[in-house]
Each structure stands twice: as structure tokens, then as C-alpha cells.
Amino acid sequence: MMAASRFRVRPLRGSDLIEIQRSNLRALLRHLYREHGTWTKVAHLLRFRRAVVVGFFDGTEPGNIALARSIARALGLSLDDALAGMAPPRKAPALALVTPPKRKGGGAS
């Protein structure tokens, strides 16, 4: 009879994340999707297959620490901040240079 490996203590398909962490990571994924526009671009940024990213977002995939680390890195957060649901750092808005309106001649000043 063959015993289970003494090196593998977790089930193969298990998840390293608890539900609140998954929820926080899904919110961060939503932010990435809004920023980049497509799941393909998000998956490329995270270096994961699109099916894995969308599956995690939909809740059909449990996710893991590697995916969490990738999401955190893409947003410039530490892993702990991403798991805790910290907001990603805001980018400075692009400055729109507005020319002052031209004054028309005449009128009291």
C-alpha cells in the first residue's frame, strides 16, 4: 500500500485564501479590469491564463497565493495590503492646461 507523500500536507485543489481575502482580491481585479478594459489585458499583466483570472473573478476558481501576489504586484501593493483590501494608490490626474479666456475690448474695468 502506498502512503501519501509526507511532503504534501495540503490537498492538491485546496485554496490558500479565506473568503474575505478572495472578496478583497476580486475587488482589486475589478479595478484592474476598469483600468485596462479587457480580461485578456488583465491576464497578460498578471501573467496568468485568462480562464484562471476570469474563473477566480466569477468564483468558480478558488485562487491561490501566487495569483494574489500577482494582483498585488500589478497594483503596486504589498501582498498583505492586497489581502486586507487596501485601495490601490491613486495615480495623479492628468493636468489639462486651460488657456485663460481672452478678454474682449471695451467694458468697464
C-alpha positions as a Markdown table, in Angstrom:
| # | Residue | x | y | z |
|---|---|---|---|---|
| 1 | Met | 0.0 | 0.0 | 0.0 |
| 2 | Met | 1.4 | 3.4 | -1.0 |
| 3 | Ala | 1.2 | 6.2 | 1.6 |
| 4 | Ala | 0.5 | 9.8 | 0.7 |
| 5 | Ser | 3.6 | 12.0 | 0.3 |
| 6 | Arg | 5.0 | 13.3 | 3.6 |
| 7 | Phe | 5.9 | 16.5 | 1.8 |
| 8 | Arg | 2.4 | 17.5 | 0.7 |
| 9 | Val | 0.2 | 18.3 | 3.7 |
| 10 | Arg | -2.5 | 20.3 | 1.8 |
| 11 | Pro | -4.9 | 18.9 | -0.7 |
| 12 | Leu | -3.9 | 19.5 | -4.3 |
| 13 | Arg | -7.0 | 21.5 | -5.2 |
| 14 | Gly | -7.3 | 23.5 | -2.0 |
| 15 | Ser | -7.0 | 27.2 | -1.6 |
| 16 | Asp | -4.6 | 29.2 | 0.5 |
| 17 | Leu | -7.1 | 32.1 | 0.8 |
| 18 | Ile | -10.1 | 32.7 | 3.1 |
| 19 | Glu | -13.3 | 34.1 | 1.7 |
| 20 | Ile | -12.7 | 37.7 | 2.8 |
| 21 | Gln | -9.3 | 37.7 | 1.1 |
| 22 | Arg | -10.9 | 36.3 | -2.1 |
| 23 | Ser | -13.5 | 39.1 | -1.9 |
| 24 | Asn | -10.9 | 41.8 | -1.5 |
| 25 | Leu | -8.8 | 40.4 | -4.4 |
| 26 | Arg | -11.9 | 40.3 | -6.6 |
| 27 | Ala | -12.5 | 44.0 | -5.9 |
| 28 | Leu | -8.9 | 44.7 | -6.9 |
| 29 | Leu | -9.4 | 42.7 | -10.1 |
| 30 | Arg | -12.5 | 44.8 | -10.9 |
| 31 | His | -10.3 | 47.8 | -10.5 |
| 32 | Leu | -7.7 | 46.4 | -12.9 |
| 33 | Tyr | -10.4 | 45.5 | -15.4 |
| 34 | Arg | -11.8 | 49.0 | -15.4 |
| 35 | Glu | -8.3 | 50.4 | -15.8 |
| 36 | His | -7.3 | 48.1 | -18.7 |
| 37 | Gly | -10.6 | 47.4 | -20.4 |
| 38 | Thr | -10.3 | 43.6 | -21.2 |
| 39 | Trp | -9.7 | 40.4 | -19.2 |
| 40 | Thr | -7.1 | 39.5 | -21.7 |
| 41 | Lys | -5.0 | 42.6 | -20.9 |
| 42 | Val | -5.5 | 42.0 | -17.2 |
| 43 | Ala | -4.4 | 38.3 | -17.5 |
| 44 | His | -1.4 | 39.3 | -19.5 |
| 45 | Leu | -0.5 | 41.9 | -16.8 |
| 46 | Leu | -0.9 | 39.2 | -14.1 |
| 47 | Arg | 1.0 | 36.6 | -16.1 |
| 48 | Phe | -1.9 | 34.1 | -15.7 |
| 49 | Arg | -4.2 | 32.5 | -18.2 |
| 50 | Arg | -7.4 | 34.5 | -18.9 |
| 51 | Ala | -9.6 | 31.5 | -17.9 |
| 52 | Val | -7.9 | 31.4 | -14.5 |
| 53 | Val | -8.4 | 35.1 | -13.9 |
| 54 | Val | -12.0 | 35.2 | -15.0 |
| 55 | Gly | -12.7 | 31.9 | -13.1 |
| 56 | Phe | -11.4 | 33.5 | -9.9 |
| 57 | Phe | -13.3 | 36.6 | -10.5 |
| 58 | Asp | -16.5 | 34.7 | -11.2 |
| 59 | Gly | -16.0 | 32.5 | -8.1 |
| 60 | Thr | -15.5 | 29.2 | -10.0 |
| 61 | Glu | -11.8 | 29.0 | -9.2 |
| 62 | Pro | -10.6 | 29.2 | -5.6 |
| 63 | Gly | -7.5 | 31.2 | -6.3 |
| 64 | Asn | -4.1 | 30.9 | -4.5 |
| 65 | Ile | -1.3 | 33.0 | -3.1 |
| 66 | Ala | 0.5 | 33.2 | -6.4 |
| 67 | Leu | -2.5 | 34.9 | -8.0 |
| 68 | Ala | -2.9 | 37.2 | -5.0 |
| 69 | Arg | 0.8 | 38.1 | -5.2 |
| 70 | Ser | 0.4 | 38.9 | -8.9 |
| 71 | Ile | -2.6 | 41.1 | -8.3 |
| 72 | Ala | -0.8 | 43.0 | -5.6 |
| 73 | Arg | 2.3 | 43.5 | -7.8 |
| 74 | Ala | 0.2 | 44.8 | -10.7 |
| 75 | Leu | -1.4 | 47.4 | -8.4 |
| 76 | Gly | 1.8 | 48.4 | -6.6 |
| 77 | Leu | 0.6 | 47.0 | -3.3 |
| 78 | Ser | 2.2 | 44.6 | -0.8 |
| 79 | Leu | 0.6 | 41.2 | -0.6 |
| 80 | Asp | -0.7 | 41.9 | 3.0 |
| 81 | Asp | -2.3 | 45.1 | 1.8 |
| 82 | Ala | -3.9 | 43.4 | -1.1 |
| 83 | Leu | -5.3 | 40.6 | 1.0 |
| 84 | Ala | -6.6 | 43.2 | 3.5 |
| 85 | Gly | -8.4 | 45.1 | 0.8 |
| 86 | Met | -6.4 | 48.2 | 0.8 |
| 87 | Ala | -7.2 | 50.6 | -2.1 |
| 88 | Pro | -4.5 | 50.8 | -4.8 |
| 89 | Pro | -2.5 | 54.0 | -4.9 |
| 90 | Arg | -4.2 | 56.7 | -6.9 |
| 91 | Lys | -2.5 | 58.0 | -9.9 |
| 92 | Ala | -2.2 | 61.7 | -10.2 |
| 93 | Pro | -4.8 | 63.0 | -12.7 |
| 94 | Ala | -3.5 | 64.3 | -16.0 |
| 95 | Leu | -3.2 | 68.0 | -15.9 |
| 96 | Ala | -5.3 | 69.7 | -18.5 |
| 97 | Leu | -3.8 | 73.0 | -19.5 |
| 98 | Val | -6.5 | 75.6 | -19.8 |
| 99 | Thr | -5.8 | 78.8 | -21.5 |
| 100 | Pro | -7.4 | 81.8 | -19.9 |
| 101 | Pro | -10.3 | 83.3 | -21.8 |
| 102 | Lys | -9.4 | 86.2 | -24.0 |
| 103 | Arg | -10.8 | 89.5 | -22.8 |
| 104 | Lys | -12.8 | 91.4 | -25.3 |
| 105 | Gly | -12.1 | 95.0 | -25.6 |
| 106 | Gly | -14.4 | 97.6 | -24.1 |
| 107 | Gly | -16.4 | 97.5 | -21.0 |
| 108 | Ala | -15.7 | 98.9 | -17.6 |
| 109 | Ser | -12.7 | 97.7 | -15.7 |
